Amino acid sequence: MPVISGNLVSVSNTANLTSTTLTIGTVTSGSIAIGQAIISATNAIVGGTYIVANISGSGSGSTWQVNQSSGTL
């Protein structure tokens, strides 16, 4: 389950990263914001990847732009 750092947002494993677009599955706790790093289920930052912009929405089903393409979450 990917986690987004900052205020520690927990997201279900249905989150998807395609190129530099992160699509959020189900937010199970917290809220997502620009500047947060993407952290794997093992608490490792995913390739230095962090959120740089909001594309649409703010919770479950929202889309965000990240600073680089990191492949699999």
C-alpha positions in Angstrom: 0.0 0.0 0.0 1.6 3.3 -1.0 1.7 6.0 1.5 2.2 9.7 0.8 4.4 11.5 3.3 3.8 14.9 4.9 0.7 14.3 6.9 1.0 10.6 6.2 -1.8 9.8 3.8 -2.7 6.1 3.5 -3.8 5.1 0.0 -5.1 1.6 -1.0 -3.0 -0.4 -3.4 -5.2 0.7 -6.3 -3.1 3.9 -6.7 -1.6 4.0 -10.2 1.4 5.8 -11.5 1.6 6.3 -15.3 4.4 8.4 -16.6 4.2 11.5 -14.2 0.5 11.1 -13.4 -0.5 9.6 -10.1 -4.1 8.4 -9.9 -5.3 7.8 -6.3 -7.4 4.8 -5.5 -9.1 4.9 -2.1 -7.7 7.3 0.5 -8.0 5.4 3.8 -6.7 8.3 6.0 -5.3 11.8 5.7 -5.4 14.2 2.8 -3.1 14.6 -0.2 -1.2 17.8 -0.9 1.5 19.2 -3.2 5.1 18.5 -1.9 4.3 15.2 -0.4 6.7 12.3 -1.2 5.5 8.9 -2.4 6.6 6.2 0.0 6.3 2.4 -0.6 4.7 -0.1 1.8 8.2 -0.7 3.1 8.6 3.0 4.0 11.1 3.7 1.2 10.7 6.9 -0.8 9.8 5.7 -4.3 12.8 7.0 -6.4 12.6 10.5 -4.8 9.2 11.0 -6.3 6.9 13.7 -4.9 3.7 15.5 -5.8 4.2 18.8 -7.7 0.7 19.7 -8.9 -3.0 18.8 -8.6 -4.6 17.7 -11.9 -8.1 17.1 -10.6 -9.9 16.2 -7.4 -8.6 16.0 -3.8 -9.3 12.5 -2.4 -10.2 9.1 -3.7 -10.1 9.1 -7.5 -8.0 12.3 -7.7 -5.1 12.8 -10.0 -1.8 14.5 -9.3 1.4 15.2 -11.2 4.6 14.0 -9.8 8.2 15.2 -10.5 9.3 12.1 -12.3 8.1 8.8 -13.7 8.9 6.1 -11.1 7.2 3.0 -12.5 5.4 0.7 -10.1 4.2 1.8 -6.7 
